């Protein structure tokens, strides 16, 4: 009997059993053929309608394929045309959404949001039940957070869904605004939804002019006037408002609340105000001096987090102020506090906080900095000399360095004399002065002003490389010396006269040892990067004369693969400059990188077999990630390819090394490398094709397929596989020639047919014969060449195309 002749209740109960089927065909038949004809009759009965609604919501956790979901959605849209269906569907939908507010999958979340959009679009639910709409809107807002916190596609889908809801009905949009105005939608629980509707509002000039005050009021009420610290997500939700805000709204609405709360509850709003000031597109010159008194109180607070947030605000005010009178005013405010205008700063952290605030003023434009730099540097020298606490002295040196990095006007004669005396200070303060010199050496205008420091630096470098305890001082001093020698021929002569290069080479042939690097801070590692760049760019001739270039390049690889992103970034740029100045180093660097991969591979294997960590290894104190190694290869590749044909085989081998490539896609990095080089107008396959014989020889050498290292063997095998895709005939020919020329090839023809059976032993089993050989199975006394032998084995001419997969 057809479904049309059966009572709707019976069909619905039968469908309830079938709805959980995993078969997509049965699901589609159910929602496309069985149920649609019943809609009119089923919705006449309240019980049947309830069964139908329950049936639809049973699919929520089950249907994950697109076709089944589409069938259910079409069913929902069709059912919503029946007036009796709307009420039970809406009630169940709201209950289901509220039930899933805290724990739900992104897919279920999206289904619920989409069904809610159908409810608003195809029915009069929003106008008929304002209380129901309020519950629905609040649930939508909370669930939208799940998708916004998900993947890019989930975020995009969620945004498109709500934009469609807001666009299709202005009345419904206004109802959402009322929910926000009356705080029924919480900014704390639903920042993503606030951001969505705010972004939609700002993009429409008519809506923006009408409803921007609502969001301004909401920001002041929920963020600036909050009794608890707002989350970062809640502050970022108002980003569209910040980007669109003008001076009038900022001055009249936002600024008074900011100042009020900074005085009343600064710990709550400091982070939010920092985000506000960083985001607005306004010249903050007009407001800087209103913020400074209250912010500077926090910059000298005992709580470190408050000090950091306050200093970030001072930095933002400096960066976004263009009025030339603002910088002197901010400097005078800090100077007055350090002078005791608000009471004596008896605790060191208070004075350090003010000096750090003065350092942040260096964010102003160079033109403004230059005018005030001499006064600031003189003041900082007074602060240094007048304070007996090392921490405060170091803060003064750091501030002086920041100002000097922007303008050489900060380096006056009294500053040079001050540094000269500082090089004779005790360990910590001496290093502080060396750090200041490093900053000065980066700016050519400042560098010329400190040439008189050369003799002191040479003596300090000699001491540093003679005494292991002062090695770091020696590195800082050597960097300054190398920079001075690069711009002054007399300085270079003095270095040679003092036999500094020879002394350092005798003490430390690599200048910087890997063992020392592993113990240094990120800032000290950056100094090592600077030193290596200066030596290999400005003094390559001296380095080649006195040191091992490969040792220096090995240290450079270490720094390019350093655990700290900040160190890797600077090392990456330095390596580019080194290789640009001398392409011949690229081949050596690639060779060393190949060895580095082997070292990493061995270390990884050891770590997998034990519970050890890598920190105890003097050669490799850390294990770089795969992507870091890949980027290092991509850095070296274009320079190596441009300089030497011998680098081709190394590039292929490295890009297939197990430390870089995955077992699932051995050629993945190789393909990325080709795309990267293609962007630089280098077609790697065109370069490889005419040199394939030489490349094969390299891959079949003791460093490749016949290496004692298992990972190198695998890399070579996968590389040969890649070469087969470029030129199968040439690769096979070279492979064949190599094996024919092997000294023990003659043993091959001496095997009897019975001897050959050993090679048919199943993998994983040991033969009872004398041993297992890697050779070809041939008929007895077969003396034909390779082509004939392959035919004898019934392999035809496939040759290497039947290589084993590159998986361990």
Buried (B, 14 or more C-beta within 10 A) or exposed (E): EEBEEEEBBEBBEBBBEBBEBEEBEBBBBBBBEBBBBBBEBBBEBEEBBBBBBBBBBBBBBEBEEEEBBBBBBEBBBBBBEBEBBBBBBBBBBBEBBBEBBEEBEBBBBBBBBBBBBBBBBBBEBBEEBEEBBBBBBBBBBBBBBBBBEBEEEBBEBBBEBBBEBBEEEEEBBBBBBBBBBEEEBBBBBBBBBBBBBBBBBBEBEEBBEEBBEBBBEBBBEBBBBBEEBBBEBBBBBBBBBBEBBEEEBBBEBBBEBBBBBBEEBBEBBBBBBBBBBBBBEBBBBBBBBBBBBBBBBBBBBEEEEBBBBBBBBBBBBBBBBEEBEBBBBBBEBBBEBBEEEEEEBEEBBBBBBBBBBBBBBBBBBEEBBBBBBBBBBBBBBEBBEEBEEBEBBBBBBBBBBBBBBBBBBBBBEEBBEBBBEBBEBEEEBBBBBBBBBBBBBBBEEBBBBBEEBBEBBBBBBBBBBBEEEBBBBBBBBBBBBBBBBBBBEEBBEBBEEBEBBEBBBEBBEBBBBBEBBBEBEEEBBBBBBBBBBBBBBBBBEBBEEBBBBBBBBBBBBBBBBBBBEEBBBBBBEBBBEBBEEBEEBBBBBBBBBBEBBBBBBBBBBEBEEEEEEBEEBEBBBBBBEBEBBBBBBBBBBBBBBBBBBBBBBBBBBBBBBBBBBEEEEBBBBBEBBBEBBEEEEBEBEEBBBEBBEBBBBBBBBEBBBEBEBEBBBBBBBBBBBBBBEBBBEBBBBBBBBBEEEEEEEEEBEEBEEEBBEBBEEEEEEEBEEEEEBEBBBBBEEBEEEBEEBBEBBEBEEEBBEEBEEBEE
